[in-house]
């Protein structure tokens, strides 16, 4: 159990899982709940949904200290930490992890409800303080009665951005502009798959965004995730 005065989430914070948002299931929109497949019994068992993420570099550093073990080291590390946290902080509660997992979870929609996610031209959620340097790592259903998290109300940094350096930095011209119209996903994918592409292990548009520079991931962290996504793109796109 947490020490007196200590946050219930302290056990996650110390491993870099430093973003949390608690929602009451009764307040979530039906389109978010439907994919979770909760029947009447499930709705009776669980009262809340807990969204867990990370901001900045601390999570990556904690993962490196633990070691990159298993076929899916990021998800495995997250699951290990969530299990340990629940056992220590909320030992008498029933819970179920739905992400990582096979259940389709609307992560960006949850992020928008939490106020973390604002749309960006490069299709990664941004925050006015953090920029795009945060990620969703776990979603739990629990029978807890934790205080519901107030929505983060900072608005979109893109609305006040005049220069839009992300757009000019994209070598594929894939971002939505008056010239391109909507987001050109296939242009992005085709450019990333080219031999020697500058976007194989990073997104130049994302890197050009000036917001949240202090939270920017380490280069090796960026490369790890983008090379994994490139492997998927080459297999399926």
LUMMARVO-605109 format. One record per atom (N, C-alpha, C): atom name; residue in one letter; residue number from 0; x, y, z. Coordinates in steps of 0.001 Angstrom, whole numbers, m for minus. Example, Ala and Ser with C-alpha at 12.3 -4.5 7.8 and 13.67 -1.06 7.14 Angstrom:
2
- site,code,pos,xx,yy,zz
- N,a,0,13190,m5690,7800
- CA,a,0,12300,m4500,7800
- C,a,0,13200,m3300,7800
- N,s,1,12850,m2250,7080
- CA,s,1,13670,m1060,7140
- C,s,1,12900,30,7870
***
This chain:
237
- site,code,pos,xx,yy,zz
- N,x,0,841,m1194,0
- CA,x,0,0,0,0
- C,x,0,879,1247,0
- N,x,1,422,2340,m643
- CA,x,1,1201,3574,m621
- C,x,1,1370,4100,796
- N,x,2,2504,4770,1017
- CA,x,2,2730,5415,2299
- C,x,2,1775,6592,2460
- N,x,3,1459,6992,3706
- CA,x,3,582,8152,3904
- C,x,3,1108,9383,3162
- N,x,4,235,10027,2425
- CA,x,4,609,11197,1654
- C,x,4,1207,10889,303
- N,x,5,1454,9624,8
- CA,x,5,2043,9222,m1267
- C,x,5,935,8928,m2276
- N,x,6,1160,9314,m3522
- CA,x,6,181,9051,m4566
- C,x,6,m12,7555,m4760
- N,x,7,m1239,7164,m5042
- CA,x,7,m1506,5758,m5312
- C,x,7,m743,5293,m6550
- N,x,8,m331,6232,m7402
- CA,x,8,368,5888,m8637
- C,x,8,1886,5950,m8507
- N,x,9,2399,6135,m7289
- CA,x,9,3844,6282,m7102
- C,x,9,4614,5083,m7635
- N,x,10,4052,3893,m7497
- CA,x,10,4726,2689,m7974
- C,x,10,4848,2621,m9474
- N,x,11,4002,3335,m10191
- CA,x,11,4140,3453,m11640
- C,x,11,5095,4582,m12007
- N,x,12,4983,5690,m11301
- CA,x,12,5828,6849,m11592
- C,x,12,7306,6495,m11548
- N,x,13,7695,5677,m10587
- CA,x,13,9119,5401,m10408
- C,x,13,9694,4555,m11537
- N,x,14,8836,3999,m12382
- CA,x,14,9292,3245,m13552
- C,x,14,8969,3979,m14854
- N,x,15,8709,5271,m14751
- CA,x,15,8485,6082,m15941
- C,x,15,7081,6042,m16489
- N,x,16,6192,5288,m15876
- CA,x,16,4779,5254,m16294
- C,x,16,4068,6387,m15554
- N,x,17,4403,7599,m15964
- CA,x,17,4125,8795,m15165
- C,x,17,2911,9592,m15622
- N,x,18,2091,9023,m16487
- CA,x,18,814,9623,m16857
- C,x,18,m302,8652,m16500
- N,x,19,m1296,9145,m15788
- CA,x,19,m2442,8304,m15433
- C,x,19,m3716,9134,m15512
- N,x,20,m4777,8493,m15969
- CA,x,20,m6094,9127,m15962
- C,x,20,m7123,8080,m15563
- N,x,21,m7993,8446,m14651
- CA,x,21,m9026,7539,m14147
- C,x,21,m10382,8030,m14636
- N,x,22,m11151,7117,m15225
- CA,x,22,m12497,7405,m15712
- C,x,22,m13493,6468,m15034
- N,x,23,m14664,6949,m14739
- CA,x,23,m15765,6074,m14365
- C,x,23,m16359,5483,m15634
- N,x,24,m16546,4172,m15652
- CA,x,24,m17104,3524,m16839
- C,x,24,m18456,4120,m17218
- N,x,25,m19241,4484,m16213
- CA,x,25,m20580,5012,m16486
- C,x,25,m20542,6312,m17268
- N,x,26,m19407,7005,m17254
- CA,x,26,m19305,8292,m17935
- C,x,26,m18662,8198,m19313
- N,x,27,m18184,7016,m19693
- CA,x,27,m17513,6877,m20980
- C,x,27,m18537,6698,m22103
- N,x,28,m18239,7227,m23298
- CA,x,28,m19177,7090,m24409
- C,x,28,m19312,5638,m24855
- N,x,29,m20495,5261,m25343
- CA,x,29,m20731,3866,m25731
- C,x,29,m19747,3346,m26769
- N,x,30,m19307,4202,m27695
- CA,x,30,m18399,3727,m28747
- C,x,30,m17031,3329,m28200
- N,x,31,m16676,3831,m27043
- CA,x,31,m15434,3399,m26412
- C,x,31,m15615,2112,m25630
- N,x,32,m16784,1953,m25029
- CA,x,32,m17047,770,m24213
- C,x,32,m17349,m465,m25057
- N,x,33,m18010,m284,m26182
- CA,x,33,m18476,m1426,m26977
- C,x,33,m17355,m2402,m27342
- N,x,34,m16188,m1932,m27833
- CA,x,34,m15143,m2894,m28199
- C,x,34,m14595,m3692,m27022
- N,x,35,m14798,m3212,m25809
- CA,x,35,m14288,m3928,m24640
- C,x,35,m15089,m5183,m24339
- N,x,36,m16276,m5301,m24945
- CA,x,36,m17066,m6516,m24804
- C,x,36,m17577,m6778,m23411
- N,x,37,m17865,m5735,m22669
- CA,x,37,m18357,m5918,m21307
- C,x,37,m19833,m6288,m21311
- N,x,38,m20156,m7471,m20817
- CA,x,38,m21547,m7847,m20665
- C,x,38,m22060,m7318,m19326
- N,x,39,m23240,m7693,m18960
- CA,x,39,m23806,m7211,m17705
- C,x,39,m22953,m7573,m16506
- N,x,40,m22407,m8800,m16522
- CA,x,40,m21568,m9236,m15410
- C,x,40,m20286,m8413,m15348
- N,x,41,m19733,m8123,m16540
- CA,x,41,m18511,m7325,m16579
- C,x,41,m18739,m5918,m16074
- N,x,42,m19871,m5331,m16440
- CA,x,42,m20180,m3993,m15967
- C,x,42,m20421,m3977,m14457
- N,x,43,m20906,m5107,m13944
- CA,x,43,m21110,m5199,m12503
- C,x,43,m19783,m5375,m11759
- N,x,44,m18819,m6035,m12401
- CA,x,44,m17526,m6291,m11756
- C,x,44,m16654,m5042,m11701
- N,x,45,m16681,m4249,m12773
- CA,x,45,m15741,m3144,m12897
- C,x,45,m16463,m1809,m12865
- N,x,46,m15852,m877,m12182
- CA,x,46,m16438,456,m12063
- C,x,46,m15655,1506,m12833
- N,x,47,m14335,1296,m12969
- CA,x,47,m13493,2344,m13539
- C,x,47,m12570,1808,m14634
- N,x,48,m12117,2733,m15448
- CA,x,48,m11086,2469,m16452
- C,x,48,m9894,3363,m16101
- N,x,49,m8710,2757,m16090
- CA,x,49,m7487,3486,m15765
- C,x,49,m6595,3491,m17002
- N,x,50,m6288,4679,m17501
- CA,x,50,m5400,4862,m18640
- C,x,50,m4014,5213,m18109
- N,x,51,m3012,4481,m18564
- CA,x,51,m1636,4672,m18095
- C,x,51,m742,4962,m19293
- N,x,52,81,5978,m19164
- CA,x,52,1003,6320,m20237
- C,x,52,2356,6721,m19693
- N,x,53,3197,7181,m20603
- CA,x,53,4480,7720,m20162
- C,x,53,4763,9030,m20877
- N,x,54,5500,9889,m20204
- CA,x,54,5905,11184,m20730
- C,x,54,7416,11280,m20662
- N,x,55,8044,11629,m21783
- CA,x,55,9478,11863,m21781
- C,x,55,10312,10605,m21788
- N,x,56,11488,10684,m21158
- CA,x,56,12519,9661,m21286
- C,x,56,12575,8653,m20143
- N,x,57,11912,8947,m19033
- CA,x,57,12088,8104,m17836
- C,x,57,11677,6659,m18080
- N,x,58,10606,6454,m18855
- CA,x,58,10148,5089,m19114
- C,x,58,11211,4300,m19876
- N,x,59,11776,4922,m20910
- CA,x,59,12805,4242,m21698
- C,x,59,14018,3907,m20835
- N,x,60,14408,4836,m19987
- CA,x,60,15558,4597,m19121
- C,x,60,15280,3439,m18159
- N,x,61,14067,3381,m17629
- CA,x,61,13702,2273,m16737
- C,x,61,13700,948,m17486
- N,x,62,13223,960,m18718
- CA,x,62,13211,m249,m19537
- C,x,62,14633,m721,m19822
- N,x,63,15543,196,m20083
- CA,x,63,16926,m193,m20353
- C,x,63,17580,m786,m19112
- N,x,64,17250,m248,m17949
- CA,x,64,17800,m822,m16711
- C,x,64,17283,m2236,m16497
- N,x,65,16035,m2459,m16840
- CA,x,65,15448,m3798,m16672
- C,x,65,15982,m4754,m17724
- N,x,66,16216,m4255,m18949
- CA,x,66,16701,m5080,m20046
- C,x,66,15596,m5380,m21035
- N,x,67,15972,m5478,m22304
- CA,x,67,15003,m5700,m23384
- C,x,67,14795,m7200,m23557
- N,x,68,13937,m7783,m22751
- CA,x,68,13715,m9222,m22755
- C,x,68,12390,m9551,m23443
- N,x,69,12352,m10727,m24104
- CA,x,69,11109,m11212,m24676
- C,x,69,10867,m10700,m26081
- N,x,70,9846,m11264,m26723
- CA,x,70,9513,m10885,m28091
- C,x,70,8960,m9471,m28172
- N,x,71,8290,m9037,m27103
- CA,x,71,7693,m7701,m27068
- C,x,71,8122,m7028,m25766
- N,x,72,9366,m6576,m25706
- CA,x,72,9919,m6119,m24424
- C,x,72,9199,m4933,m23820
- N,x,73,8687,m4018,m24643
- CA,x,73,7994,m2855,m24090
- C,x,73,6708,m3296,m23402
- N,x,74,5883,m4050,m24127
- CA,x,74,4623,m4501,m23546
- C,x,74,4854,m5415,m22345
- N,x,75,5873,m6250,m22420
- CA,x,75,6153,m7162,m21307
- C,x,75,6552,m6378,m20060
- N,x,76,7388,m5367,m20242
- CA,x,76,7807,m4541,m19109
- C,x,76,6614,m3815,m18499
- N,x,77,5751,m3257,m19368
- CA,x,77,4566,m2553,m18883
- C,x,77,3693,m3485,m18058
- N,x,78,3441,m4664,m18586
- CA,x,78,2587,m5621,m17874
- C,x,78,3198,m6013,m16532
- N,x,79,4492,m6244,m16511
- CA,x,79,5162,m6571,m15246
- C,x,79,4963,m5463,m14213
- N,x,80,5144,m4228,m14653
- CA,x,80,5042,m3107,m13723
- C,x,80,3599,m2886,m13268
- N,x,81,2646,m3075,m14171
- CA,x,81,1240,m2908,m13796
- C,x,81,831,m3973,m12777
- N,x,82,1220,m5218,m13020
- CA,x,82,897,m6305,m12084
- C,x,82,1498,m6011,m10707
- N,x,83,2765,m5596,m10680
- CA,x,83,3418,m5304,m9405
- C,x,83,2755,m4117,m8715
- N,x,84,2389,m3099,m9500
- CA,x,84,1743,m1921,m8915
- C,x,84,388,m2268,m8308
- N,x,85,m429,m3007,m9022
- CA,x,85,m1740,m3365,m8493
- C,x,85,m1607,m4201,m7220
- N,x,86,m642,m5118,m7210
- CA,x,86,m448,m5963,m6022
- C,x,86,m20,m5144,m4815
- N,x,87,745,m4083,m5048
- CA,x,87,1240,m3273,m3936
- C,x,87,269,m2171,m3550
- N,x,88,m259,m1446,m4538
- CA,x,88,m1059,m254,m4242
- C,x,88,m2532,m555,m4036
- N,x,89,m3055,m1544,m4756
- CA,x,89,m4499,m1833,m4712
- C,x,89,m4709,m3342,m4603
- N,x,90,m4171,m3956,m3560
- CA,x,90,m4137,m5421,m3502
- C,x,90,m5493,m6093,m3355
- N,x,91,m6486,m5390,m2887
- CA,x,91,m7778,m6028,m2624
- C,x,91,m8798,m5782,m3731
- N,x,92,m8327,m5323,m4885
- CA,x,92,m9250,m4972,m5957
- C,x,92,m9135,m5934,m7136
- N,x,93,m10266,m6155,m7753
- CA,x,93,m10312,m6972,m8962
- C,x,93,m10040,m6073,m10160
- N,x,94,m9280,m6589,m11105
- CA,x,94,m8937,m5778,m12265
- C,x,94,m8614,m6663,m13460
- N,x,95,m8592,m6033,m14622
- CA,x,95,m8289,m6740,m15869
- C,x,95,m7559,m5782,m16801
- N,x,96,m6456,m6231,m17361
- CA,x,96,m5729,m5419,m18331
- C,x,96,m6307,m5679,m19719
- N,x,97,m6718,m4632,m20398
- CA,x,97,m7260,m4789,m21748
- C,x,97,m6310,m4260,m22815
- N,x,98,m5300,m3481,m22403
- CA,x,98,m4226,m3060,m23298
- C,x,98,m2967,m2942,m22468
- N,x,99,m1834,m3533,m22935
- CA,x,99,m1680,m4342,m24136
- C,x,99,m2529,m5610,m24063
- N,x,100,m3013,m6008,m25213
- CA,x,100,m3855,m7190,m25287
- C,x,100,m4518,m7264,m26645
- N,x,101,m5458,m8190,m26768
- CA,x,101,m6112,m8433,m28058
- C,x,101,m7376,m7614,m28253
- N,x,102,m7813,m6908,m27226
- CA,x,102,m9043,m6115,m27311
- C,x,102,m8740,m4782,m27997
- N,x,103,m9533,m4382,m29006
- CA,x,103,m9316,m3072,m29632
- C,x,103,m9741,m1946,m28691
- N,x,104,m8791,m1122,m28323
- CA,x,104,m9033,m32,m27375
- C,x,104,m8804,1300,m28086
- N,x,105,m9724,2226,m27952
- CA,x,105,m9598,3536,m28591
- C,x,105,m8668,4439,m27801
- N,x,106,m7369,4237,m27966
- CA,x,106,m6388,4942,m27140
- C,x,106,m6417,6450,m27369
- N,x,107,m6427,6869,m28621
- CA,x,107,m6422,8304,m28887
- C,x,107,m7713,8957,m28429
- N,x,108,m8804,8245,m28528
- CA,x,108,m10082,8782,m28037
- C,x,108,m10025,8951,m26517
- N,x,109,m9472,7964,m25826
- CA,x,109,m9294,8098,m24383
- C,x,109,m8349,9263,m24072
- N,x,110,m7282,9379,m24869
- CA,x,110,m6356,10476,m24676
- C,x,110,m7013,11829,m24862
- N,x,111,m7926,11909,m25836
- CA,x,111,m8649,13156,m26051
- C,x,111,m9570,13466,m24872
- N,x,112,m10220,12441,m24329
- CA,x,112,m11080,12653,m23172
- C,x,112,m10278,13088,m21953
- N,x,113,m9049,12574,m21840
- CA,x,113,m8187,12974,m20733
- C,x,113,m7605,14363,m20941
- N,x,114,m7677,14869,m22194
- CA,x,114,m7087,16158,m22512
- C,x,114,m5626,16071,m22888
- N,x,115,m5104,14850,m23056
- CA,x,115,m3707,14673,m23470
- C,x,115,m3539,14868,m24965
- N,x,116,m4513,14416,m25736
- CA,x,116,m4377,14312,m27189
- C,x,116,m5054,15478,m27884
- N,x,117,m4254,16243,m28631
- CA,x,117,m4776,17230,m29573
- C,x,117,m4262,16827,m30953
- N,x,118,m5085,16972,m31973
- CA,x,118,m4691,16560,m33320
- C,x,118,m3530,17412,m33821
- N,x,119,m2650,16795,m34613
- CA,x,119,m1517,17498,m35207
- C,x,119,m1457,17219,m36696
- N,x,120,m764,18049,m37471
- CA,x,120,m625,17773,m38909
- C,x,120,85,16467,m39204
- N,x,121,947,15982,m38273
- CA,x,121,1684,14745,m38528
- C,x,121,1018,13531,m37887
- N,x,122,m215,13673,m37496
- CA,x,122,m1069,12564,m37073
- C,x,122,m583,11855,m35809
- N,x,123,168,12531,m35000
- CA,x,123,503,12052,m33661
- C,x,123,m89,13063,m32695
- N,x,124,m705,12586,m31631
- CA,x,124,m1309,13501,m30682
- C,x,124,m278,14427,m30054
- N,x,125,m653,15681,m29854
- CA,x,125,250,16644,m29224
- C,x,125,m449,17308,m28045
- N,x,126,365,17779,m27126
- CA,x,126,m90,18508,m25952
- C,x,126,654,19835,m25941
- N,x,127,22,20886,m25436
- CA,x,127,620,22214,m25479
- C,x,127,1885,22324,m24642
- N,x,128,2058,21447,m23667
- CA,x,128,3282,21441,m22849
- C,x,128,4230,20332,m23264
- N,x,129,3708,19147,m23484
- CA,x,129,4528,17961,m23722
- C,x,129,4930,17781,m25176
- N,x,130,4280,18465,m26100
- CA,x,130,4461,18145,m27502
- C,x,130,3915,16756,m27793
- N,x,131,4630,16016,m28631
- CA,x,131,4177,14658,m28979
- C,x,131,4929,13580,m28216
- N,x,132,5689,13992,m27200
- CA,x,132,6592,13049,m26552
- C,x,132,5936,12352,m25361
- N,x,133,4834,11705,m25639
- CA,x,133,4145,10866,m24659
- C,x,133,3501,9715,m25410
- N,x,134,3134,8666,m24680
- CA,x,134,2542,7494,m25329
- C,x,134,1620,6775,m24363
- N,x,135,678,6019,m24928
- CA,x,135,m247,5204,m24147
- C,x,135,383,3832,m23947
- N,x,136,372,3351,m22716
- CA,x,136,1041,2087,m22439
- C,x,136,147,1013,m21842
- N,x,137,m922,1369,m21150
- CA,x,137,m1784,337,m20569
- C,x,137,m3176,906,m20329
- N,x,138,m4155,24,m20411
- CA,x,138,m5534,346,m20051
- C,x,138,m6049,m783,m19170
- N,x,139,m6585,m418,m18008
- CA,x,139,m7103,m1398,m17063
- C,x,139,m8570,m1134,m16786
- N,x,140,m9307,m2196,m16559
- CA,x,140,m10631,m2126,m15956
- C,x,140,m10477,m2549,m14504
- N,x,141,m11100,m1840,m13592
- CA,x,141,m10912,m2138,m12176
- C,x,141,m12176,m1850,m11394
- N,x,142,m12290,m2518,m10244
- CA,x,142,m13454,m2296,m9371
- C,x,142,m13163,m1210,m8332
- N,x,143,m12237,m320,m8687
- CA,x,143,m11786,725,m7772
- C,x,143,m12793,1872,m7679
- N,x,144,m12546,2741,m6696
- CA,x,144,m13318,3979,m6549
- C,x,144,m12340,5147,m6386
- N,x,145,m11344,5185,m7261
- CA,x,145,m10344,6246,m7226
- C,x,145,m10963,7569,m7667
- N,x,146,m10403,8697,m7231
- CA,x,146,m10906,9976,m7733
- C,x,146,m10770,10069,m9253
- N,x,147,m11820,10491,m9902
- CA,x,147,m11777,10653,m11354
- C,x,147,m10853,11816,m11693
- N,x,148,m10029,11630,m12714
- CA,x,148,m9042,12631,m13095
- C,x,148,m9695,13788,m13845
- N,x,149,m9395,14988,m13438
- CA,x,149,m9894,16163,m14161
- C,x,149,m9262,16230,m15546
- N,x,150,m10039,16663,m16520
- CA,x,150,m9542,16760,m17886
- C,x,150,m8476,17851,m17992
- N,x,151,m7416,17560,m18707
- CA,x,151,m6351,18532,m18962
- C,x,151,m6865,19537,m20000
- N,x,152,m6815,20816,m19682
- CA,x,152,m7470,21824,m20520
- C,x,152,m6467,22852,m21033
- N,x,153,m5499,22404,m21823
- CA,x,153,m4509,23326,m22368
- C,x,153,m4760,23687,m23828
- N,x,154,m5609,22950,m24509
- CA,x,154,m5896,23250,m25907
- C,x,154,m4773,22815,m26836
- N,x,155,m4946,23126,m28100
- CA,x,155,m4011,22677,m29130
- C,x,155,m2892,23684,m29359
- N,x,156,m1629,23226,m29338
- CA,x,156,m539,24140,m29682
- C,x,156,m485,24449,m31170
- N,x,157,m1092,23597,m31989
- CA,x,157,m1040,23777,m33436
- C,x,157,m1877,24978,m33891
- N,x,158,m2916,25288,m33130
- CA,x,158,m3800,26379,m33536
- C,x,158,m3075,27716,m33570
- N,x,159,m2089,27887,m32692
- CA,x,159,m1355,29156,m32629
- C,x,159,m14,29092,m33356
- N,x,160,278,27976,m33990
- CA,x,160,1567,27801,m34669
- C,x,160,1469,28380,m36079
- N,x,161,2220,29428,m36342
- CA,x,161,2145,30117,m37639
- C,x,161,3047,29455,m38673
- N,x,162,4276,29140,m38296
- CA,x,162,5259,28647,m39267
- C,x,162,5014,27209,m39705
- N,x,163,4406,26394,m38841
- CA,x,163,4144,24981,m39139
- C,x,163,5399,24278,m39687
- N,x,164,6481,24240,m38907
- CA,x,164,7715,23614,m39402
- C,x,164,7566,22127,m39703
- N,x,165,6601,21471,m39080
- CA,x,165,6397,20043,m39356
- C,x,165,6041,19818,m40813
- N,x,166,5250,20716,m41396
- CA,x,166,4794,20540,m42778
- C,x,166,5958,20658,m43745
- N,x,167,6789,21684,m43557
- CA,x,167,7916,21871,m44471
- C,x,167,8996,20818,m44273
- N,x,168,9053,20183,m43089
- CA,x,168,10083,19179,m42813
- C,x,168,9767,17821,m43413
- N,x,169,8529,17586,m43817
- CA,x,169,8133,16261,m44329
- C,x,169,8626,16090,m45759
- N,x,170,9598,15206,m46015
- CA,x,170,10133,15051,m47367
- C,x,170,9159,14395,m48338
- N,x,171,8139,13737,m47809
- CA,x,171,7154,13081,m48672
- C,x,171,5996,13994,m49036
- N,x,172,5929,15182,m48431
- CA,x,172,4793,16066,m48671
- C,x,172,3486,15409,m48265
- N,x,173,3522,14646,m47178
- CA,x,173,2364,13835,m46808
- C,x,173,1390,14548,m45881
- N,x,174,1824,15650,m45285
- CA,x,174,960,16316,m44312
- C,x,174,m104,17149,m45002
- N,x,175,m1226,17311,m44326
- CA,x,175,m2358,18027,m44915
- C,x,175,m2039,19516,m45055
- N,x,176,m2138,20032,m46270
- CA,x,176,m1981,21461,m46547
- C,x,176,m3025,21852,m47584
- N,x,177,m3063,23120,m47925
- CA,x,177,m3976,23552,m48985
- C,x,177,m3610,22904,m50310
- N,x,178,m2317,22598,m50490
- CA,x,178,m1872,22001,m51750
- C,x,178,m2157,20497,m51803
- N,x,179,m1925,19809,m50696
- CA,x,179,m2092,18360,m50707
- C,x,179,m3512,17928,m50375
- N,x,180,m4288,18827,m49776
- CA,x,180,m5602,18424,m49287
- C,x,180,m5449,17690,m47976
- N,x,181,m6007,16491,m47875
- CA,x,181,m5943,15726,m46632
- C,x,181,m4608,15042,m46438
- N,x,182,m4487,14422,m45295
- CA,x,182,m3297,13624,m44952
- C,x,182,m3094,12531,m45974
- N,x,183,m1894,12443,m46549
- CA,x,183,m1586,11475,m47609
- C,x,183,m795,10322,m46983
- N,x,184,m1545,9395,m46405
- CA,x,184,m917,8290,m45694
- C,x,184,m20,7464,m46603
- N,x,185,m498,7132,m47791
- CA,x,185,283,6262,m48672
- C,x,185,1583,6920,m49088
- N,x,186,1565,8240,m49254
- CA,x,186,2806,8951,m49587
- C,x,186,3824,8799,m48461
- N,x,187,3346,8876,m47239
- CA,x,187,4216,8683,m46074
- C,x,187,4791,7266,m46068
- N,x,188,3940,6276,m46239
- CA,x,188,4381,4884,m46195
- C,x,188,5358,4573,m47321
- N,x,189,5056,5055,m48521
- CA,x,189,5933,4787,m49665
- C,x,189,7313,5405,m49464
- N,x,190,7344,6596,m48913
- CA,x,190,8636,7247,m48691
- C,x,190,9436,6505,m47625
- N,x,191,8784,6068,m46577
- CA,x,191,9491,5361,m45509
- C,x,191,10081,4044,m46001
- N,x,192,9434,3403,m46970
- CA,x,192,9896,2104,m47462
- C,x,192,11044,2217,m48463
- N,x,193,11331,3404,m48939
- CA,x,193,12407,3573,m49909
- C,x,193,13759,3243,m49277
- N,x,194,14662,2569,m50035
- CA,x,194,16005,2311,m49501
- C,x,194,16701,3620,m49134
- N,x,195,17264,3658,m47968
- CA,x,195,17974,4850,m47534
- C,x,195,17092,6014,m47153
- N,x,196,15816,5783,m46981
- CA,x,196,14908,6872,m46611
- C,x,196,15329,7519,m45297
- N,x,197,15251,8838,m45260
- CA,x,197,15578,9573,m44037
- C,x,197,14511,9392,m42966
- N,x,198,13395,8749,m43325
- CA,x,198,12291,8565,m42383
- C,x,198,12168,7121,m41897
- N,x,199,13186,6319,m42135
- CA,x,199,13100,4939,m41697
- C,x,199,13031,4827,m40178
- N,x,200,13863,5572,m39478
- CA,x,200,13954,5415,m38030
- C,x,200,13552,6672,m37273
- N,x,201,12766,7531,m37915
- CA,x,201,12283,8767,m37280
- C,x,201,11228,9387,m38178
- N,x,202,10482,10313,m37641
- CA,x,202,9570,11138,m38430
- C,x,202,10132,12560,m38400
- N,x,203,10615,13024,m39536
- CA,x,203,11225,14347,m39590
- C,x,203,10210,15442,m39274
- N,x,204,8964,15218,m39643
- CA,x,204,7921,16200,m39334
- C,x,204,7712,16299,m37832
- N,x,205,7608,15159,m37179
- CA,x,205,7437,15144,m35723
- C,x,205,8631,15790,m35022
- N,x,206,9842,15450,m35487
- CA,x,206,11039,16005,m34867
- C,x,206,11134,17511,m35035
- N,x,207,10517,18042,m36084
- CA,x,207,10591,19479,m36342
- C,x,207,9662,20288,m35450
- N,x,208,8695,19644,m34828
- CA,x,208,7770,20366,m33948
- C,x,208,8538,20892,m32737
- N,x,209,8452,22194,m32454
- CA,x,209,9231,22768,m31351
- C,x,209,8606,22581,m29974
- N,x,210,7389,22079,m29918
- CA,x,210,6677,22007,m28645
- C,x,210,7179,20809,m27823
- N,x,211,7402,21039,m26544
- CA,x,211,7771,19949,m25639
- C,x,211,9178,19438,m25802
- N,x,212,10098,20276,m26270
- CA,x,212,11467,19819,m26538
- C,x,212,12124,19194,m25311
- N,x,213,11820,19671,m24139
- CA,x,213,12456,19124,m22926
- C,x,213,12046,17682,m22657
- N,x,214,10934,17242,m23266
- CA,x,214,10454,15875,m23062
- C,x,214,10828,14938,m24214
- N,x,215,11531,15467,m25191
- CA,x,215,11855,14693,m26396
- C,x,215,12512,13365,m26032
- N,x,216,12074,12287,m26688
- CA,x,216,12642,10971,m26447
- C,x,216,14128,10948,m26834
- N,x,217,14865,10002,m26271
- CA,x,217,16232,9763,m26694
- C,x,217,16227,9237,m28137
- N,x,218,17308,9509,m28865
- CA,x,218,17365,9109,m30267
- C,x,218,17173,7606,m30433
- N,x,219,17780,6823,m29517
- CA,x,219,17647,5374,m29637
- C,x,219,16215,4912,m29353
- N,x,220,15511,5642,m28511
- CA,x,220,14110,5337,m28231
- C,x,220,13259,5605,m29470
- N,x,221,13491,6736,m30106
- CA,x,221,12766,7070,m31334
- C,x,221,13038,6020,m32397
- N,x,222,14315,5684,m32586
- CA,x,222,14683,4724,m33624
- C,x,222,14059,3359,m33369
- N,x,223,14044,2921,m32126
- CA,x,223,13487,1609,m31802
- C,x,223,12033,1510,m32263
- N,x,224,11231,2504,m31922
- CA,x,224,9814,2437,m32249
- C,x,224,9560,2616,m33747
- N,x,225,10300,3495,m34384
- CA,x,225,10059,3706,m35813
- C,x,225,10558,2535,m36653
- N,x,226,11634,1895,m36272
- CA,x,226,12078,718,m37013
- C,x,226,11111,m444,m36840
- N,x,227,10488,m558,m35674
- CA,x,227,9456,m1583,m35494
- C,x,227,8252,m1292,m36375
- N,x,228,7847,m42,m36444
- CA,x,228,6703,287,m37291
- C,x,228,7053,86,m38758
- N,x,229,8300,367,m39141
- CA,x,229,8707,161,m40534
- C,x,229,8656,m1313,m40904
- N,x,230,9050,m2188,m39996
- CA,x,230,8965,m3628,m40250
- C,x,230,7517,m4030,m40532
- N,x,231,6580,m3501,m39749
- CA,x,231,5163,m3800,m39968
- C,x,231,4705,m3244,m41317
- N,x,232,5115,m2037,m41639
- CA,x,232,4715,m1398,m42905
- C,x,232,5196,m2223,m44090
- N,x,233,6436,m2685,m44039
- CA,x,233,6970,m3464,m45156
- C,x,233,6252,m4804,m45316
- N,x,234,5735,m5339,m44236
- CA,x,234,5033,m6620,m44310
- C,x,234,3579,m6462,m44759
- N,x,235,2945,m5354,m44369
- CA,x,235,1487,m5264,m44540
- C,x,235,1023,m4096,m45401
- N,x,236,1900,m3181,m45752
- CA,x,236,1467,m1995,m46504
- C,x,236,2219,m1864,m47816
***
